[in-house]
Amino acid sequence: MKKFIFGIIALVLVGVVIVALPKIVKNDDGKHDTEQTLSDGDGFHVEPLSGKNIYFKPDSGLPNNPVINDMIDIANGYAIMRAAYCDAELLFQFRMNVNDAIGRIKTDIIKDKVIRTATENYVKDLVNILPKDKNFDKQSDSILWDKVGNAYATYAEALFSRYALEQYGEITEKDMERYMDIKQFIPNYDSIYDLRRKQSEENVRYLRLMAEQTPSFDRECLYTVESAHQLRIEERNTTIQKLEKLMMSGKFSRYLHEVWRTWRCLRQLEVSKSYDGRMILNMKYNKMRYRCLNTILQQIIKNPQDIYAIGDFYFLASYDNITRYTELGFGNSATLELMLLFPEILEDNEQEE
């Protein structure tokens, strides 16, 4: 956690097609759909996201404030961008018909006229790009995927340009570094961080005790995340439930996004063990993402000029889904994120060699 990752991870189109049984599913309106849901009878289940309730919903009524309105559009704009992209992956990896699901995206949920138009264009472009015939020539994959990538990049640029952080207040890189500096809460953080190099039950007990005894929610979040690093990845990480409890508390912390990222990565690794990385629970992860976003939103409602809370909201709202194609060439992007969030794993491997 010494460094915080800002930006979208680059993705490479690599995947393995698996055999699964298609079945007819029903939409929220009860009508039958022609797209496929893939399952194998052993718990493996994949279906498009776009036709589902992927949208961010505030916990309560909101003041009529342009900043608050922008936050809602940011959350829903990126939700739409992520869902449609992940559904496009299903076509290329599983040969699923996803056009109908993507076409059902509710673009009118975006209130800003410029971004609503950009959203409509993004959805239309993907529907036109992606073939409905699942038996299309595999040699055309790279050409089609480039077009998907271009549509994604165009929409991402529209969102970034419209909602650039500097529109909401002055903030520099040094300002953000001071805001996120862990040592303001844990002055001896270097020694805490060094505990990652020697994982032990004693360290786990110590970190959890520190988390339980501190009156500061920021420190509680930090100590709990550090305790997650004490448990080997190949074992069940019992910190997952503790991370969930922090996010469900409704308490604000500038480190909520790190709690969520750590929780999601560990949770996905558990799922990947059983299903070889093929099943990704993005709906579940985004539900918890929205829980955290609602907490941050309450902070912004109290002070719409809080540029730091706005930055927290933007970072978490724009952070990518777990995707199926990674630079590693197998599994899903949680494997790559694990290396970013748990760098001590790489250090362990170097020592073993």
HUBEL-V842437 format. One record per run of one state. SS is the DSSP state (H for helix, E for strand, L for the rest). FROM is the first residue (numbers start at 1). LEN is the number of residues. If there is no record, write none. Layout:
ss->SS from->FROM len->LEN
ss->SS from->FROM len->LEN
//
This chain:
ss->L from->1 len->20
ss->E from->21 len->1
ss->L from->22 len->4
ss->E from->26 len->1
ss->L from->27 len->5
ss->E from->32 len->1
ss->L from->33 len->5
ss->E from->38 len->2
ss->L from->40 len->5
ss->E from->45 len->2
ss->L from->47 len->19
ss->H from->66 len->29
ss->L from->95 len->4
ss->H from->99 len->5
ss->L from->104 len->3
ss->H from->107 len->3
ss->L from->110 len->3
ss->H from->113 len->17
ss->L from->130 len->8
ss->H from->138 len->25
ss->L from->163 len->2
ss->H from->165 len->4
ss->L from->169 len->4
ss->H from->173 len->8
ss->L from->181 len->1
ss->H from->182 len->3
ss->L from->185 len->4
ss->H from->189 len->9
ss->L from->198 len->3
ss->H from->201 len->13
ss->L from->214 len->3
ss->H from->217 len->12
ss->L from->229 len->10
ss->H from->239 len->10
ss->L from->249 len->7
ss->H from->256 len->20
ss->L from->276 len->6
ss->H from->282 len->21
ss->L from->303 len->4
ss->H from->307 len->12
ss->L from->319 len->14
ss->H from->333 len->9
ss->L from->342 len->2
ss->H from->344 len->9
ss->L from->353 len->1
//
